[in-house]
Amino acid sequence: MDFLIQNAYAQAAEPASPLGMLPMMLIIFAAFYFLLIRPQQKKQKAHTAMVTALKEGDEILTAGGILGKITDVSEHYVVVKVSENTEIKMQKSSVAQIVPKDTVDAA
């Protein structure tokens, strides 16, 4: 029955060339750049612009889910009024988004 099974012989491997891997590495780097790095940089730039533009009277939503109205703005901090007699001081970077006017009153 040996005539039905062919013998498999190992072939000599060609030596790996560093230049052969270079195009593949460039393709992988380009994919990471366009799919991961660049979108994150754009998102960070938009968040920085939004934080820079914060002013008194803006209604915001924080990263922790707190909804309030800005009553004071300093270089690194904002004071947010969350209810009638409650104000909290927080870092500007924790502001997730600016919500439309009268959102705080409606909630």
MOPAC internal coordinates of N, CA, C and O (Angstrom, degrees):
PM7 1SCF
backbone

  N    0.0000 0     0.00 0     0.00 0    0    0    0
  C    1.4335 1     0.00 0     0.00 0    1    0    0
  C    1.5164 1   112.38 1     0.00 0    2    1    0
  O    1.2310 1   119.58 1   176.58 1    3    2    1
  N    1.2991 1   118.42 1    -3.42 1    3    2    1
  C    1.4525 1   121.19 1   179.53 1    5    3    2
  C    1.5199 1   113.09 1   -65.28 1    6    5    3
  O    1.2310 1   119.23 1   159.98 1    7    6    5
  N    1.2821 1   119.07 1   -20.02 1    7    6    5
  C    1.4629 1   120.54 1  -177.94 1    9    7    6
  C    1.5437 1   112.18 1   -72.95 1   10    9    7
  O    1.2310 1   119.29 1   165.30 1   11   10    9
  N    1.3686 1   118.96 1   -14.70 1   11   10    9
  C    1.4610 1   121.59 1   177.55 1   13   11   10
  C    1.5349 1   112.44 1   -84.05 1   14   13   11
  O    1.2310 1   120.42 1   157.39 1   15   14   13
  N    1.3072 1   116.80 1   -22.61 1   15   14   13
  C    1.4606 1   121.03 1  -176.94 1   17   15   14
  C    1.5165 1   108.57 1  -104.14 1   18   17   15
  O    1.2310 1   121.07 1   -55.33 1   19   18   17
  N    1.3164 1   115.56 1   124.67 1   19   18   17
  C    1.4559 1   120.30 1   179.80 1   21   19   18
  C    1.5247 1   109.25 1   -84.28 1   22   21   19
  O    1.2310 1   120.10 1   -32.01 1   23   22   21
  N    1.2717 1   117.41 1   147.99 1   23   22   21
  C    1.4573 1   121.89 1   175.84 1   25   23   22
  C    1.5276 1   109.27 1   -77.90 1   26   25   23
  O    1.2310 1   120.88 1   -43.66 1   27   26   25
  N    1.3267 1   115.92 1   136.34 1   27   26   25
  C    1.4589 1   121.37 1   178.03 1   29   27   26
  C    1.5152 1   107.91 1  -107.62 1   30   29   27
  O    1.2310 1   120.91 1   -60.13 1   31   30   29
  N    1.3053 1   115.86 1   119.87 1   31   30   29
  C    1.4523 1   121.12 1  -179.98 1   33   31   30
  C    1.5251 1   109.05 1  -109.29 1   34   33   31
  O    1.2310 1   120.90 1   -37.33 1   35   34   33
  N    1.3126 1   115.89 1   142.67 1   35   34   33
  C    1.4619 1   120.62 1   178.04 1   37   35   34
  C    1.5164 1   109.19 1   -73.36 1   38   37   35
  O    1.2310 1   121.32 1   -38.28 1   39   38   37
  N    1.3289 1   115.09 1   141.72 1   39   38   37
  C    1.4514 1   120.05 1   177.74 1   41   39   38
  C    1.5193 1   108.58 1  -100.11 1   42   41   39
  O    1.2310 1   121.18 1   -27.16 1   43   42   41
  N    1.2839 1   115.35 1   152.84 1   43   42   41
  C    1.4590 1   120.38 1   179.42 1   45   43   42
  C    1.5320 1   108.42 1   -70.24 1   46   45   43
  O    1.2310 1   120.98 1   -47.75 1   47   46   45
  N    1.3276 1   115.72 1   132.25 1   47   46   45
  C    1.4665 1   120.94 1  -179.87 1   49   47   46
  C    1.5141 1   110.04 1   -79.27 1   50   49   47
  O    1.2310 1   121.13 1   -38.35 1   51   50   49
  N    1.3290 1   115.45 1   141.65 1   51   50   49
  C    1.4492 1   119.03 1   176.74 1   53   51   50
  C    1.5243 1   108.53 1   -79.04 1   54   53   51
  O    1.2310 1   119.80 1   -36.54 1   55   54   53
  N    1.2996 1   117.98 1   143.46 1   55   54   53
  C    1.4681 1   119.19 1   179.57 1   57   55   54
  C    1.5336 1   110.73 1   -64.43 1   58   57   55
  O    1.2310 1   121.07 1   -41.91 1   59   58   57
  N    1.3249 1   115.55 1   138.09 1   59   58   57
  C    1.4691 1   120.37 1  -178.97 1   61   59   58
  C    1.5236 1   109.91 1   -73.77 1   62   61   59
  O    1.2310 1   120.96 1   -45.86 1   63   62   61
  N    1.3016 1   115.78 1   134.14 1   63   62   61
  C    1.4499 1   121.71 1  -179.85 1   65   63   62
  C    1.5286 1   109.02 1  -102.58 1   66   65   63
  O    1.2310 1   119.56 1   -47.60 1   67   66   65
  N    1.3249 1   118.45 1   132.40 1   67   66   65
  C    1.4728 1   119.69 1   177.34 1   69   67   66
  C    1.5298 1   111.79 1   -61.92 1   70   69   67
  O    1.2310 1   120.09 1   149.78 1   71   70   69
  N    1.3191 1   117.44 1   -30.22 1   71   70   69
  C    1.4592 1   120.35 1   179.81 1   73   71   70
  C    1.5251 1   111.74 1   -73.32 1   74   73   71
  O    1.2310 1   120.23 1   158.75 1   75   74   73
  N    1.3195 1   117.16 1   -21.25 1   75   74   73
  C    1.4562 1   120.49 1   178.03 1   77   75   74
  C    1.5237 1   111.88 1   -72.47 1   78   77   75
  O    1.2310 1   120.33 1   152.44 1   79   78   77
  N    1.3352 1   116.98 1   -27.56 1   79   78   77
  C    1.4545 1   120.97 1  -179.65 1   81   79   78
  C    1.5259 1   112.58 1   -87.94 1   82   81   79
  O    1.2310 1   119.76 1   161.82 1   83   82   81
  N    1.3079 1   118.06 1   -18.18 1   83   82   81
  C    1.4571 1   122.02 1  -176.25 1   85   83   82
  C    1.5321 1   113.73 1   -59.17 1   86   85   83
  O    1.2310 1   118.74 1   132.04 1   87   86   85
  N    1.3209 1   120.01 1   -47.96 1   87   86   85
  C    1.4791 1   118.71 1   178.96 1   89   87   86
  C    1.5364 1   112.61 1   -61.17 1   90   89   87
  O    1.2310 1   120.64 1   141.39 1   91   90   89
  N    1.3273 1   116.38 1   -38.61 1   91   90   89
  C    1.4622 1   119.49 1   179.36 1   93   91   90
  C    1.5271 1   110.91 1   -65.57 1   94   93   91
  O    1.2310 1   119.89 1   139.38 1   95   94   93
  N    1.3174 1   117.81 1   -40.62 1   95   94   93
  C    1.4566 1   121.49 1   177.79 1   97   95   94
  C    1.5286 1   110.76 1   -64.04 1   98   97   95
  O    1.2310 1   120.01 1   140.66 1   99   98   97
  N    1.3266 1   117.59 1   -39.34 1   99   98   97
  C    1.4673 1   121.32 1   178.04 1  101   99   98
  C    1.5253 1   111.37 1   -65.42 1  102  101   99
  O    1.2310 1   120.29 1   141.09 1  103  102  101
  N    1.3134 1   117.06 1   -38.91 1  103  102  101
  C    1.4641 1   121.12 1   178.23 1  105  103  102
  C    1.5236 1   110.43 1   -65.12 1  106  105  103
  O    1.2310 1   120.13 1   137.50 1  107  106  105
  N    1.3258 1   117.36 1   -42.50 1  107  106  105
  C    1.4649 1   121.47 1   179.25 1  109  107  106
  C    1.5257 1   110.13 1   -65.31 1  110  109  107
  O    1.2310 1   119.85 1   136.57 1  111  110  109
  N    1.3280 1   117.89 1   -43.43 1  111  110  109
  C    1.4646 1   120.89 1   178.32 1  113  111  110
  C    1.5275 1   110.76 1   -62.46 1  114  113  111
  O    1.2310 1   119.94 1   136.55 1  115  114  113
  N    1.3231 1   117.73 1   -43.45 1  115  114  113
  C    1.4663 1   120.96 1   179.52 1  117  115  114
  C    1.5306 1   110.66 1   -62.76 1  118  117  115
  O    1.2310 1   120.26 1   139.49 1  119  118  117
  N    1.3193 1   117.11 1   -40.51 1  119  118  117
  C    1.4671 1   120.38 1   178.32 1  121  119  118
  C    1.5211 1   110.40 1   -63.41 1  122  121  119
  O    1.2310 1   119.61 1   134.98 1  123  122  121
  N    1.3318 1   118.34 1   -45.02 1  123  122  121
  C    1.4662 1   121.36 1   177.68 1  125  123  122
  C    1.5246 1   110.54 1   -61.59 1  126  125  123
  O    1.2310 1   120.11 1   138.94 1  127  126  125
  N    1.3130 1   117.39 1   -41.06 1  127  126  125
  C    1.4596 1   120.35 1  -178.33 1  129  127  126
  C    1.5235 1   111.07 1   -63.47 1  130  129  127
  O    1.2310 1   120.42 1   129.55 1  131  130  129
  N    1.3361 1   116.80 1   -50.45 1  131  130  129
  C    1.4623 1   119.73 1  -174.74 1  133  131  130
  C    1.5239 1   113.31 1   -77.63 1  134  133  131
  O    1.2310 1   119.46 1   155.19 1  135  134  133
  N    1.3231 1   118.64 1   -24.81 1  135  134  133
  C    1.4643 1   120.26 1  -178.51 1  137  135  134
  C    1.5260 1   113.74 1   -96.57 1  138  137  135
  O    1.2310 1   119.63 1   154.30 1  139  138  137
  N    1.3324 1   118.30 1   -25.70 1  139  138  137
  C    1.4630 1   120.26 1  -175.28 1  141  139  138
  C    1.5242 1   113.79 1  -121.03 1  142  141  139
  O    1.2310 1   119.89 1   126.24 1  143  142  141
  N    1.3033 1   117.82 1   -53.76 1  143  142  141
  C    1.4613 1   121.59 1  -170.78 1  145  143  142
  C    1.5264 1   111.44 1   -72.29 1  146  145  143
  O    1.2310 1   119.65 1   129.08 1  147  146  145
  N    1.3119 1   118.27 1   -50.92 1  147  146  145
  C    1.4711 1   121.68 1  -175.46 1  149  147  146
  C    1.5309 1   113.23 1   -63.09 1  150  149  147
  O    1.2310 1   118.73 1   134.42 1  151  150  149
  N    1.3348 1   120.03 1   -45.58 1  151  150  149
  C    1.4673 1   118.74 1   177.31 1  153  151  150
  C    1.5346 1   113.02 1   -62.42 1  154  153  151
  O    1.2310 1   120.33 1   143.73 1  155  154  153
  N    1.3293 1   116.97 1   -36.27 1  155  154  153
  C    1.4595 1   119.75 1   178.57 1  157  155  154
  C    1.5218 1   111.11 1   -67.17 1  158  157  155
  O    1.2310 1   119.88 1   141.98 1  159  158  157
  N    1.3224 1   117.84 1   -38.02 1  159  158  157
  C    1.4608 1   120.99 1   177.20 1  161  159  158
  C    1.5217 1   111.22 1   -65.14 1  162  161  159
  O    1.2310 1   119.98 1   140.61 1  163  162  161
  N    1.3306 1   117.64 1   -39.39 1  163  162  161
  C    1.4589 1   120.68 1   178.51 1  165  163  162
  C    1.5227 1   110.86 1   -66.08 1  166  165  163
  O    1.2310 1   120.21 1   139.38 1  167  166  165
  N    1.3252 1   117.21 1   -40.62 1  167  166  165
  C    1.4611 1   121.55 1   178.66 1  169  167  166
  C    1.5255 1   110.43 1   -64.49 1  170  169  167
  O    1.2310 1   120.14 1   137.18 1  171  170  169
  N    1.3244 1   117.34 1   -42.82 1  171  170  169
  C    1.4584 1   121.54 1   179.33 1  173  171  170
  C    1.5288 1   111.07 1   -64.62 1  174  173  171
  O    1.2310 1   120.23 1   139.78 1  175  174  173
  N    1.3251 1   117.17 1   -40.22 1  175  174  173
  C    1.4619 1   121.09 1   179.27 1  177  175  174
  C    1.5313 1   110.69 1   -65.03 1  178  177  175
  O    1.2310 1   120.05 1   140.04 1  179  178  177
  N    1.3300 1   117.50 1   -39.96 1  179  178  177
  C    1.4638 1   121.17 1   178.53 1  181  179  178
  C    1.5303 1   110.67 1   -66.36 1  182  181  179
  O    1.2310 1   120.02 1   139.72 1  183  182  181
  N    1.3449 1   117.57 1   -40.28 1  183  182  181
  C    1.4640 1   120.93 1   179.04 1  185  183  182
  C    1.5250 1   110.61 1   -65.87 1  186  185  183
  O    1.2310 1   119.96 1   139.00 1  187  186  185
  N    1.3264 1   117.68 1   -41.00 1  187  186  185
  C    1.4619 1   121.53 1   178.63 1  189  187  186
  C    1.5319 1   110.59 1   -62.82 1  190  189  187
  O    1.2310 1   120.00 1   138.53 1  191  190  189
  N    1.3194 1   117.60 1   -41.47 1  191  190  189
  C    1.4622 1   121.08 1   178.52 1  193  191  190
  C    1.5315 1   110.44 1   -65.04 1  194  193  191
  O    1.2310 1   120.05 1   140.41 1  195  194  193
  N    1.3289 1   117.50 1   -39.59 1  195  194  193
  C    1.4544 1   121.10 1   179.14 1  197  195  194
  C    1.5259 1   110.90 1   -65.76 1  198  197  195
  O    1.2310 1   120.06 1   137.23 1  199  198  197
  N    1.3304 1   117.49 1   -42.77 1  199  198  197
  C    1.4662 1   121.60 1   179.66 1  201  199  198
  C    1.5287 1   110.61 1   -65.54 1  202  201  199
  O    1.2310 1   119.98 1   142.14 1  203  202  201
  N    1.3134 1   117.64 1   -37.86 1  203  202  201
  C    1.4559 1   121.63 1   179.30 1  205  203  202
  C    1.5348 1   111.02 1   -65.94 1  206  205  203
  O    1.2310 1   120.48 1   147.57 1  207  206  205
  N    1.3208 1   116.70 1   -32.43 1  207  206  205
  C    1.4601 1   121.35 1  -175.65 1  209  207  206
  C    1.5301 1   113.63 1   -86.39 1  210  209  207
  O    1.2310 1   119.33 1  -177.74 1  211  210  209
  N    1.3300 1   118.89 1     2.26 1  211  210  209
  C    1.4670 1   120.49 1  -179.40 1  213  211  210
  C    1.5214 1   110.53 1   -62.73 1  214  213  211
  O    1.2310 1   120.84 1   -40.45 1  215  214  213
  N    1.3399 1   115.99 1   139.55 1  215  214  213
  C    1.4636 1   120.52 1   178.82 1  217  215  214
  C    1.5276 1   108.96 1  -145.25 1  218  217  215
  O    1.2310 1   120.95 1   -13.29 1  219  218  217
  N    1.3149 1   115.79 1   166.71 1  219  218  217
  C    1.4614 1   120.97 1   179.01 1  221  219  218
  C    1.5202 1   110.08 1   -60.06 1  222  221  219
  O    1.2310 1   121.16 1   -39.77 1  223  222  221
  N    1.3232 1   115.39 1   140.23 1  223  222  221
  C    1.4550 1   120.51 1   179.19 1  225  223  222
  C    1.5139 1   114.21 1    94.11 1  226  225  223
  O    1.2310 1   119.89 1   164.40 1  227  226  225
  N    1.3499 1   117.82 1   -15.60 1  227  226  225
  C    1.4661 1   120.31 1   177.12 1  229  227  226
  C    1.5272 1   109.24 1   -67.86 1  230  229  227
  O    1.2310 1   120.67 1   -37.96 1  231  230  229
  N    1.3065 1   116.32 1   142.04 1  231  230  229
  C    1.4527 1   121.64 1   174.60 1  233  231  230
  C    1.5186 1   107.08 1  -100.74 1  234  233  231
  O    1.2310 1   121.00 1   -49.48 1  235  234  233
  N    1.3336 1   115.70 1   130.52 1  235  234  233
  C    1.4607 1   120.39 1  -171.30 1  237  235  234
  C    1.5203 1   111.75 1  -129.36 1  238  237  235
  O    1.2310 1   121.67 1   -17.98 1  239  238  237
  N    1.3181 1   114.42 1   162.02 1  239  238  237
  C    1.4521 1   123.47 1   170.73 1  241  239  238
  C    1.5205 1   106.02 1  -122.41 1  242  241  239
  O    1.2310 1   120.42 1   -53.79 1  243  242  241
  N    1.3356 1   116.80 1   126.21 1  243  242  241
  C    1.4637 1   120.12 1  -178.04 1  245  243  242
  C    1.5217 1   110.53 1   -87.18 1  246  245  243
  O    1.2310 1   121.05 1   -10.23 1  247  246  245
  N    1.3166 1   115.60 1   169.77 1  247  246  245
  C    1.4613 1   121.01 1   177.91 1  249  247  246
  C    1.5241 1   111.00 1   -63.68 1  250  249  247
  O    1.2310 1   120.24 1   154.69 1  251  250  249
  N    1.3219 1   117.16 1   -25.31 1  251  250  249
  C    1.4616 1   121.05 1   178.92 1  253  251  250
  C    1.5131 1   113.19 1   -87.28 1  254  253  251
  O    1.2310 1   119.48 1   179.24 1  255  254  253
  N    1.3291 1   118.59 1    -0.76 1  255  254  253
  C    1.4491 1   122.22 1   177.11 1  257  255  254
  C    1.5151 1   114.78 1    92.81 1  258  257  255
  O    1.2310 1   119.81 1  -168.46 1  259  258  257
  N    1.3261 1   117.98 1    11.54 1  259  258  257
  C    1.4621 1   121.48 1   179.36 1  261  259  258
  C    1.5235 1   108.97 1   -84.64 1  262  261  259
  O    1.2310 1   121.23 1   -49.58 1  263  262  261
  N    1.3249 1   115.26 1   130.42 1  263  262  261
  C    1.4539 1   121.98 1   179.80 1  265  263  262
  C    1.5233 1   108.00 1  -106.68 1  266  265  263
  O    1.2310 1   119.91 1   -50.99 1  267  266  265
  N    1.3246 1   117.78 1   129.01 1  267  266  265
  C    1.4574 1   119.76 1  -178.63 1  269  267  266
  C    1.5111 1   112.38 1  -164.48 1  270  269  267
  O    1.2310 1   121.78 1     0.31 1  271  270  269
  N    1.3397 1   114.20 1  -179.69 1  271  270  269
  C    1.4671 1   122.06 1  -178.68 1  273  271  270
  C    1.5241 1   108.49 1  -116.55 1  274  273  271
  O    1.2310 1   120.25 1   -46.71 1  275  274  273
  N    1.3189 1   117.13 1   133.29 1  275  274  273
  C    1.4600 1   122.31 1  -179.10 1  277  275  274
  C    1.5223 1   109.27 1   -72.94 1  278  277  275
  O    1.2310 1   121.26 1   -51.40 1  279  278  277
  N    1.3465 1   115.20 1   128.60 1  279  278  277
  C    1.4638 1   119.62 1   177.36 1  281  279  278
  C    1.5223 1   112.44 1  -110.44 1  282  281  279
  O    1.2310 1   119.97 1   160.49 1  283  282  281
  N    1.3340 1   117.67 1   -19.51 1  283  282  281
  C    1.4626 1   120.95 1   179.38 1  285  283  282
  C    1.5204 1   108.97 1  -153.60 1  286  285  283
  O    1.2310 1   120.55 1   -37.54 1  287  286  285
  N    1.3213 1   116.55 1   142.46 1  287  286  285
  C    1.4697 1   122.11 1  -179.58 1  289  287  286
  C    1.5186 1   108.47 1  -128.08 1  290  289  287
  O    1.2310 1   120.51 1   -50.16 1  291  290  289
  N    1.3466 1   116.62 1   129.84 1  291  290  289
  C    1.4652 1   121.03 1   171.81 1  293  291  290
  C    1.5283 1   107.56 1  -120.87 1  294  293  291
  O    1.2310 1   120.64 1    10.45 1  295  294  293
  N    1.3138 1   116.38 1  -169.55 1  295  294  293
  C    1.4658 1   119.72 1  -175.24 1  297  295  294
  C    1.5269 1   112.79 1   -62.63 1  298  297  295
  O    1.2310 1   120.26 1   136.07 1  299  298  297
  N    1.3376 1   117.11 1   -43.93 1  299  298  297
  C    1.4663 1   120.89 1  -175.99 1  301  299  298
  C    1.5269 1   113.57 1  -116.91 1  302  301  299
  O    1.2310 1   119.98 1   168.46 1  303  302  301
  N    1.3209 1   117.64 1   -11.54 1  303  302  301
  C    1.4615 1   120.89 1  -173.46 1  305  303  302
  C    1.5213 1   111.72 1  -127.90 1  306  305  303
  O    1.2310 1   121.34 1   -22.16 1  307  306  305
  N    1.3373 1   115.05 1   157.84 1  307  306  305
  C    1.4602 1   122.58 1   171.08 1  309  307  306
  C    1.5238 1   107.81 1  -129.85 1  310  309  307
  O    1.2310 1   120.75 1   -31.16 1  311  310  309
  N    1.3199 1   116.17 1   148.84 1  311  310  309
  C    1.4548 1   121.50 1   173.62 1  313  311  310
  C    1.5221 1   106.01 1  -105.26 1  314  313  311
  O    1.2310 1   121.09 1   -55.01 1  315  314  313
  N    1.3487 1   115.52 1   124.99 1  315  314  313
  C    1.4483 1   121.25 1  -174.20 1  317  315  314
  C    1.5265 1   109.24 1  -116.09 1  318  317  315
  O    1.2310 1   120.82 1   -52.25 1  319  318  317
  N    1.3243 1   116.04 1   127.75 1  319  318  317
  C    1.4586 1   121.31 1   175.93 1  321  319  318
  C    1.5260 1   107.20 1   -88.81 1  322  321  319
  O    1.2310 1   120.86 1   -63.32 1  323  322  321
  N    1.3607 1   115.97 1   116.68 1  323  322  321
  C    1.4561 1   119.99 1  -176.92 1  325  323  322
  C    1.5230 1   112.65 1  -102.84 1  326  325  323
  O    1.2310 1   120.17 1   158.81 1  327  326  325
  N    1.3350 1   117.28 1   -21.19 1  327  326  325
  C    1.4662 1   121.58 1   173.16 1  329  327  326
  C    1.5247 1   107.66 1  -152.57 1  330  329  327
  O    1.2310 1   120.18 1     5.14 1  331  330  329
  N    1.3225 1   117.26 1  -174.86 1  331  330  329
  C    1.4652 1   121.57 1  -172.74 1  333  331  330
  C    1.5279 1   113.22 1   -54.71 1  334  333  331
  O    1.2310 1   119.38 1   132.83 1  335  334  333
  N    1.3188 1   118.79 1   -47.17 1  335  334  333
  C    1.4699 1   121.87 1  -176.56 1  337  335  334
  C    1.5232 1   112.78 1  -115.75 1  338  337  335
  O    1.2310 1   119.65 1  -162.05 1  339  338  337
  N    1.3118 1   118.27 1    17.95 1  339  338  337
  C    1.4637 1   120.81 1  -175.15 1  341  339  338
  C    1.5205 1   111.03 1  -123.11 1  342  341  339
  O    1.2310 1   121.12 1   -59.42 1  343  342  341
  N    1.3188 1   115.47 1   120.58 1  343  342  341
  C    1.4620 1   121.72 1   173.81 1  345  343  342
  C    1.5152 1   108.43 1  -125.25 1  346  345  343
  O    1.2310 1   120.63 1   -37.81 1  347  346  345
  N    1.3167 1   116.40 1   142.19 1  347  346  345
  C    1.4663 1   120.49 1   177.74 1  349  347  346
  C    1.5274 1   108.53 1  -126.13 1  350  349  347
  O    1.2310 1   121.61 1   -32.17 1  351  350  349
  N    1.3179 1   114.52 1   147.83 1  351  350  349
  C    1.4653 1   121.02 1   178.17 1  353  351  350
  C    1.5209 1   107.06 1  -105.02 1  354  353  351
  O    1.2310 1   120.53 1   -50.78 1  355  354  353
  N    1.3189 1   116.59 1   129.22 1  355  354  353
  C    1.4687 1   120.38 1  -178.94 1  357  355  354
  C    1.5226 1   110.52 1  -143.23 1  358  357  355
  O    1.2310 1   121.48 1   -16.21 1  359  358  357
  N    1.3159 1   114.77 1   163.79 1  359  358  357
  C    1.4596 1   120.02 1   178.42 1  361  359  358
  C    1.5201 1   110.01 1   -70.26 1  362  361  359
  O    1.2310 1   120.93 1   -33.36 1  363  362  361
  N    1.3148 1   115.82 1   146.64 1  363  362  361
  C    1.4627 1   120.59 1   178.29 1  365  363  362
  C    1.5285 1   111.62 1   -61.48 1  366  365  363
  O    1.2310 1   120.69 1   145.07 1  367  366  365
  N    1.3212 1   116.28 1   -34.93 1  367  366  365
  C    1.4628 1   119.58 1  -175.84 1  369  367  366
  C    1.5224 1   113.20 1   -67.23 1  370  369  367
  O    1.2310 1   119.79 1   164.91 1  371  370  369
  N    1.3382 1   118.00 1   -15.09 1  371  370  369
  C    1.4641 1   119.60 1   179.14 1  373  371  370
  C    1.5194 1   112.57 1   -84.74 1  374  373  371
  O    1.2310 1   119.76 1   178.97 1  375  374  373
  N    1.3203 1   118.07 1    -1.03 1  375  374  373
  C    1.4609 1   121.34 1   176.21 1  377  375  374
  C    1.5274 1   108.26 1   -77.32 1  378  377  375
  O    1.2310 1   120.90 1   -58.01 1  379  378  377
  N    1.3297 1   115.88 1   121.99 1  379  378  377
  C    1.4644 1   120.41 1  -177.62 1  381  379  378
  C    1.5285 1   111.74 1   -86.84 1  382  381  379
  O    1.2310 1   120.46 1   138.34 1  383  382  381
  N    1.3380 1   116.73 1   -41.66 1  383  382  381
  C    1.4633 1   118.78 1  -179.88 1  385  383  382
  C    1.5106 1   110.73 1  -160.96 1  386  385  383
  O    1.2310 1   121.72 1   -20.87 1  387  386  385
  N    1.3086 1   114.32 1   159.13 1  387  386  385
  C    1.4572 1   121.71 1   173.44 1  389  387  386
  C    1.5283 1   106.10 1   -95.55 1  390  389  387
  O    1.2310 1   120.74 1   -53.84 1  391  390  389
  N    1.3275 1   116.19 1   126.16 1  391  390  389
  C    1.4686 1   120.36 1  -178.40 1  393  391  390
  C    1.5240 1   109.47 1   -97.40 1  394  393  391
  O    1.2310 1   119.62 1   -17.83 1  395  394  393
  N    1.3297 1   118.33 1   162.17 1  395  394  393
  C    1.4691 1   120.95 1   179.84 1  397  395  394
  C    1.5316 1   111.97 1   -62.25 1  398  397  395
  O    1.2310 1   121.09 1   -25.00 1  399  398  397
  N    1.3246 1   115.53 1   155.00 1  399  398  397
  C    1.4631 1   121.66 1   179.83 1  401  399  398
  C    1.5313 1   110.49 1   -57.37 1  402  401  399
  O    1.2310 1   121.06 1   -30.91 1  403  402  401
  N    1.3336 1   115.58 1   149.09 1  403  402  401
  C    1.4656 1   125.05 1   179.05 1  405  403  402
  C    1.5262 1   113.41 1    66.26 1  406  405  403
  O    1.2310 1   119.30 1  -164.73 1  407  406  405
  N    1.3279 1   118.94 1    15.27 1  407  406  405
  C    1.4526 1   120.97 1   174.08 1  409  407  406
  C    1.5110 1   110.33 1   -72.02 1  410  409  407
  O    1.2310 1   120.07 1   141.98 1  411  410  409
  N    1.3306 1   117.47 1   -38.02 1  411  410  409
  C    1.4657 1   121.71 1  -179.10 1  413  411  410
  C    1.5163 1   109.77 1   -65.74 1  414  413  411
  O    1.2310 1   120.19 1   137.63 1  415  414  413
  N    1.3257 1   117.24 1   -42.37 1  415  414  413
  C    1.4634 1   121.04 1  -179.39 1  417  415  414
  C    1.5198 1   111.63 1   -67.16 1  418  417  415
  O    1.2310 1   120.32 1   145.76 1  419  418  417
  N    1.3295 1   116.99 1   -34.24 1  419  418  417
  C    1.4588 1   121.44 1  -178.91 1  421  419  418
  C    1.5278 1   111.44 1   -73.33 1  422  421  419
  O    1.2310 1   120.48 1   152.24 1  423  422  421
  N    1.3330 1   116.68 1   -27.76 1  423  422  421
  C    1.4627 1   120.13 1  -178.10 1  425  423  422
  C    1.4654 1   108.51 1   -82.26 1  426  425  423
  O    1.2310 1   120.10 1   180.00 1  427  426  425

